Amino acid sequence: MTVQNLRPKTYAKAIEAIGYASIKNNAFRNRYWEVNDSSILTKLIQDTGRFAEHYASDLFIGWKEIDAYISNGTDFSHTWYFGIREMGVDSAMFINSHLKDKQYTDDYYRKIYRLTADVSDDKTQITLTLVEVG
């Protein structure tokens, strides 16, 4: 089992944010996404604070990559994972290693979220979608 095989929880309500490409100083190399991702980040902060008893700030290690993706106007779709556990927040690589290791029980991760960034074919719109998976 890998994190990519996890499906949205039946009760999970997706949080979505739609944004558009912008350019600073009329230079394409200064492209970025203009998207209000606060409802997505709010949900991750709330659940990390609730379920990670230590090292909750690990969330922001992963969020730096997403912030760079948005700030750089990256024009390809991408997916990230956040595995919230008692001792912090893991990325897809660590979640995968824990899912393959038989010593971890089903309750090792208190929550696992998938954040998908879908870029439109014409590279002018982005849709961020956060959903709990398991």
N, C-alpha and C positions, 0 to 999 in steps of 0.2 A: 504494500500500500504506500502510495506517495501522496503528498499534499495536493497534487494536481487532480487526483482521483476523488477528493472530497467533494461532496455535493452540498448545495445550500440546505440548511435546516428547514424543515417544513414550516415552522413558525417564523422563520427569519424574514424580516421586512428589509428590503434593500434600501439603501440611502444613495441617492443619485445627485450629482452636480454636473451641470453642463456649462462648458466654457468655449471661448473663441480665441483664435490666434490674434495676437497683436504684435506690432513692430515698433520698437523704440527708435527714434531718430531716423526714420525712413531707411533703415538698413536691415536687410534680411537676416544678417548674422545676429541682430539684436531681437530676434523673434522670441516670444514667450507666450504662455497660455494665460489668459485672463479668466480665472475660474474661482468661484467662491466655494472652497473646500471645507469651510468651517463646520458644517453639520457632520461631515465625515470625521474630521479630526476630533470634534467634540465627543462623538460616540466612542472613538478609540480611547480618548483620555478618560472618559467616565468608566468604561469597563476595565481599563488597565488599573485605575485607582481602586476599583472595587475588587478585582480578582488577583492582582499581583501584590503580594504582601511585602515584597522586597524588590528593589531594582526596577521600579515602575518607569523610571526615566529611560530604560532601554527602548521604550517606544520611540523616543526622539532620535535614536541612532538610525532606526529604519526610516523615520519620516524625513531625515535629511536627504535621502536618495530621492524620495518623491518630490520634495521641494526643489531639488536640482532639476529633476525631469520637467517640472512645470516651468521653472524659471528659464530653462534653456530652450523651451519651445520644441522639445523632442517630438519628431513627427512620425513615430511608430507606436503601436499599441504595446502595452506592457501590463504585467500582473505581479502583485506583491502579496505576501502573506504575513499575518501577525498572529503568532501563537502565544496567548496570554496564559501564564502559569504562575504558580505561587512565587517562584524566584525570578520573575522578569518576563520579558517579551522576546520571542524568537522569530527569526526570519525563516523563509522556506527551507533553506539548507539545513538548519538545525531541527526544524519540524520533521523533515524527511528522515533525518538520522534517528530521531526519537520514535517515529512511527515504525521504522524497520527493526528497532531494538525491542525484543520481546519482554524485557524487564519493565517497560513502561506500561502502565495500565490505561484503560480508556479515560480515566479522570485526570491524567497527567496534565493535559491542557484543559484549562477551565473554559476557554473560548478560543476559537480559531476564526480569523476573518480573512477574507480575500478582497483585495482592492484591485479593480481592473480599470485601466485607462484605455478607452477605445478612441482612436483617432479616425475621423471620417476619411473617406477615400480622397477627397480633395484637400485634405490637410488643413481645413479651416475651423473644424469643430472638434472638441474633445468631450467625452462623457466619462466621468469617474463614477464607479459603482462599488459600494462597500456592502458585503453580505457575510453573515456568519455561515460557516461551513462545518461539516463534521461527518 
